[in-house]
Amino acid sequence: MTYTEKPQIAFYQKVGELFYAVAAADKVVREVEYKALKKLVREVWSKYDDSLDDFNTRAIFQMEVVFDWFDYEKMDADACFESFENYVKEHPLLFTEERKQLIFQTANEIADAFSGKNKSELIILGKLHLLLAA
């Protein structure tokens, strides 16, 4: 997937990639996990950013677009997490405490959406916790 150069849009694309990694950690992305993401984008994330993309659509919806596209392409969860990790290390100033909390909360809710968290999801959440705490 080609990422845009606009900072807010690229940020949400990478966060969407992370959320896909959480959902795909157990090798199966379920509809309930995607619905959890959509609900959180609309009810939580929408309160914190109203920037627009090139099509005058809210940039936060890039999280859903990337998640959906990655699911269609059956992307590897570990590769997606690693890509997000590199982005965090390259752009640490974009990750305010408020954003870190939102990211972790959303990742937790996606992982919990289908019968609670499994071992694969717990591992990726642990890695995310360490990454965001650094």
C-alpha positions in Angstrom: 0.0 0.0 0.0 1.3 3.5 -0.8 1.2 5.9 2.1 0.5 9.6 1.7 3.0 12.2 2.7 0.5 14.2 4.8 1.6 13.7 8.4 -1.9 13.1 9.9 -3.0 10.8 7.2 0.2 8.8 7.3 -0.1 8.6 11.1 -3.6 7.1 10.9 -2.6 4.7 8.1 0.2 3.3 10.3 -2.1 3.1 13.3 -4.6 1.2 11.2 -1.8 -1.1 10.2 -1.1 -1.7 13.9 -4.8 -2.5 14.6 -4.8 -4.9 11.8 -1.7 -6.6 13.3 -3.6 -7.0 16.6 -6.7 -8.5 14.9 -4.5 -10.8 12.7 -2.2 -11.9 15.5 -4.0 -15.2 15.7 -4.1 -15.6 11.9 -7.8 -14.9 11.7 -9.4 -11.5 11.4 -13.0 -11.6 12.5 -15.8 -9.3 11.5 -16.4 -8.4 15.2 -12.8 -7.1 15.4 -13.4 -4.8 12.4 -16.7 -3.7 13.9 -14.9 -2.9 17.2 -12.4 -0.7 15.3 -15.1 1.1 13.4 -17.1 1.8 16.6 -14.0 3.2 18.4 -13.0 5.3 15.4 -16.5 6.9 15.3 -17.1 7.2 19.1 -13.6 7.8 20.5 -11.1 8.8 17.9 -13.4 11.3 16.2 -13.4 13.5 19.3 -9.6 14.1 19.0 -9.0 15.0 15.4 -11.0 16.5 12.5 -8.3 16.8 9.9 -9.2 15.9 6.3 -7.6 13.8 3.6 -7.3 14.7 -0.1 -11.0 13.7 -0.6 -12.3 15.9 2.2 -13.0 12.8 4.4 -11.9 12.7 8.0 -8.3 11.4 8.2 -9.1 9.1 11.1 -11.0 6.9 8.7 -7.6 5.9 7.2 -7.4 3.5 10.1 -10.4 1.6 8.7 -9.3 1.8 5.1 -5.9 0.3 5.9 -7.3 -2.3 8.2 -9.8 -3.4 5.5 -7.2 -3.4 2.7 -4.7 -5.4 4.7 -7.4 -7.9 5.5 -8.2 -8.3 1.9 -4.5 -8.8 1.1 -4.1 -11.2 4.0 -1.0 -9.3 5.3 1.3 -10.8 8.0 0.6 -9.5 11.5 4.3 -9.5 12.5 5.3 -7.5 9.5 2.5 -5.0 10.1 3.6 -4.6 13.8 7.2 -4.2 12.8 6.3 -1.5 10.3 4.3 0.3 13.0 7.2 0.0 15.4 9.6 1.5 12.9 7.2 4.4 12.3 7.0 5.1 16.0 10.8 5.2 16.3 11.0 7.5 13.3 8.3 9.9 14.5 8.3 9.9 18.3 6.8 13.4 18.5 3.6 12.2 16.9 3.0 9.9 19.8 1.7 12.0 22.6 0.6 10.4 25.9 -3.0 11.0 24.9 -2.5 9.2 21.5 -0.6 6.4 23.2 -3.5 5.8 25.5 -6.0 5.8 22.7 -3.9 3.4 20.6 -3.5 1.0 23.5 -7.1 1.2 24.5 -8.2 0.6 20.9 -5.8 -2.3 20.5 -7.1 -3.9 23.7 -10.7 -3.6 22.6 -10.0 -5.1 19.2 -8.2 -8.0 20.8 -11.0 -8.5 23.3 -13.8 -8.3 20.7 -13.9 -12.0 19.9 -14.0 -14.3 23.0 -11.4 -12.3 24.9 -7.7 -12.2 24.3 -5.7 -15.2 23.1 -2.0 -15.9 23.5 -1.0 -14.3 20.2 -3.0 -11.2 21.0 -1.5 -11.0 24.5 2.0 -11.2 23.0 1.4 -8.4 20.5 -0.3 -6.2 23.2 2.8 -6.8 25.4 5.1 -5.7 22.6 2.9 -2.7 22.0 2.9 -1.7 25.7 6.7 -1.8 25.8 7.0 0.2 22.5 4.7 2.9 23.8 6.3 3.0 27.2 9.7 3.7 25.7 
